[in-house]
Amino acid sequence: RSITSDLRNVSLLRRIVGSAFPGLDTRALVEELAERLEEEIDYGLEGRSQELFASYYESHPYIHVPHVVPELSTARVLTSELVSGSRFEEMQAWSQHERDLAAETIYR
C-alpha cells in the first residue's frame, strides 16, 4: 500500500521532469516504473520467477539458486531455502582457479 501511495505522489516529480525534459514521455516512464514495482512486491510472481531461474541452472556445477519453500511462503512473505556461501572478502585467500570459477559464476 505504501508503494502504491508513493507512486501516486510521483505526479509531482513527473511534472518537474517533464518541464526539464519536454521531449520525454514521463507518463510512460511512470507507468513502467509502477508495473515493475508491482511485480516486485507480488511474492507469488517473484517465487515463480525464482523457481524458473533455479530450473535454468539446475545442472550447473557452481551456480545454485535457492528453491522457494511454499509451505512457509504467503502473499506477504517469500521464504527460500538456506544456502551457505562465502563472503566476497574471503575470495582473496582462494586459489586463482577458485577465483576464476567465482568470477565466471558472478558473470553468468
C-alpha positions as CSV (number, residue, x, y, z in Angstrom):
1,R,0.0,0.0,0.0
2,S,2.9,2.3,0.8
3,I,4.5,1.8,-2.6
4,T,1.1,2.4,-4.3
5,S,0.7,5.6,-2.4
6,D,4.2,6.7,-3.2
7,L,3.6,6.1,-6.9
8,R,0.6,8.3,-6.8
9,N,2.8,11.1,-5.3
10,V,5.1,10.7,-8.3
11,S,2.9,13.0,-10.3
12,L,4.8,16.0,-8.9
13,L,8.1,14.5,-9.9
14,R,6.7,13.7,-13.3
15,R,5.7,17.3,-13.8
16,I,9.2,18.5,-12.7
17,V,11.0,16.0,-15.0
18,G,8.6,16.9,-17.8
19,S,9.5,20.6,-17.5
20,A,13.2,19.8,-17.5
21,F,12.9,17.3,-20.4
22,P,10.0,18.3,-22.6
23,G,10.5,15.5,-25.1
24,L,10.5,12.8,-22.5
25,D,7.3,10.7,-22.2
26,T,7.1,10.9,-18.5
27,R,3.7,9.2,-18.3
28,A,5.1,6.0,-20.0
29,L,8.1,6.2,-17.7
30,V,6.0,6.4,-14.5
31,E,3.6,3.6,-15.8
32,E,6.6,1.3,-16.5
33,L,8.1,2.0,-13.0
34,A,4.7,1.3,-11.4
35,E,4.3,-2.0,-13.3
36,R,7.8,-3.2,-12.4
37,L,7.4,-2.2,-8.7
38,E,4.1,-4.0,-8.5
39,E,5.7,-7.1,-10.0
40,E,8.5,-6.9,-7.4
41,I,6.1,-6.8,-4.5
42,D,4.0,-9.7,-5.9
43,Y,5.7,-12.5,-3.9
44,G,3.8,-15.2,-5.8
45,L,5.1,-14.0,-9.1
46,E,8.6,-13.5,-7.5
47,G,8.6,-17.0,-6.2
48,R,7.6,-18.5,-9.6
49,S,10.3,-16.4,-11.2
50,Q,12.8,-17.7,-8.7
51,E,11.8,-21.3,-9.4
52,L,12.1,-20.7,-13.1
53,F,15.5,-19.2,-12.7
54,A,16.5,-22.1,-10.5
55,S,15.5,-24.5,-13.2
56,Y,17.7,-22.8,-15.7
57,Y,20.8,-23.5,-13.6
58,E,19.6,-26.9,-12.2
59,S,22.5,-28.8,-13.6
60,H,25.2,-26.1,-13.4
61,P,28.1,-27.3,-11.3
62,Y,28.7,-24.0,-9.5
63,I,25.5,-21.9,-9.6
64,H,22.7,-22.8,-7.2
65,V,19.6,-20.7,-6.9
66,P,17.7,-21.4,-3.7
67,H,14.3,-23.0,-4.0
68,V,11.2,-21.5,-2.6
69,V,9.7,-23.1,0.5
70,P,5.9,-22.9,-0.4
71,E,4.7,-24.1,3.0
72,L,6.5,-21.2,4.6
73,S,5.6,-18.6,2.0
74,T,2.5,-16.4,1.9
75,A,1.2,-13.4,-0.1
76,R,3.4,-11.2,2.2
77,V,6.4,-13.5,2.8
78,L,8.6,-15.3,0.4
79,T,10.7,-18.0,2.0
80,S,13.7,-19.6,0.3
81,E,15.9,-22.5,1.3
82,L,19.0,-21.5,3.2
83,V,22.1,-21.8,1.1
84,S,25.6,-21.4,2.6
85,G,28.1,-19.4,0.7
86,S,31.3,-17.3,1.1
87,R,31.8,-13.7,1.7
88,F,33.3,-11.7,-1.1
89,E,36.3,-10.8,1.1
90,E,37.0,-14.5,1.7
91,M,37.8,-14.9,-2.0
92,Q,41.1,-13.2,-1.6
93,A,42.5,-16.3,0.1
94,W,41.3,-18.6,-2.6
95,S,43.5,-20.1,-5.3
96,Q,43.4,-18.5,-8.7
97,H,41.4,-21.4,-10.1
98,E,38.7,-20.9,-7.5
99,R,38.6,-17.2,-8.1
100,D,38.3,-17.8,-11.8
101,L,35.3,-20.1,-11.1
102,A,33.7,-17.5,-8.8
103,A,34.2,-14.8,-11.5
104,E,32.5,-17.0,-14.1
105,T,29.6,-17.6,-11.7
106,I,29.2,-13.9,-11.0
107,Y,29.4,-13.0,-14.6
108,R,26.7,-15.5,-15.5
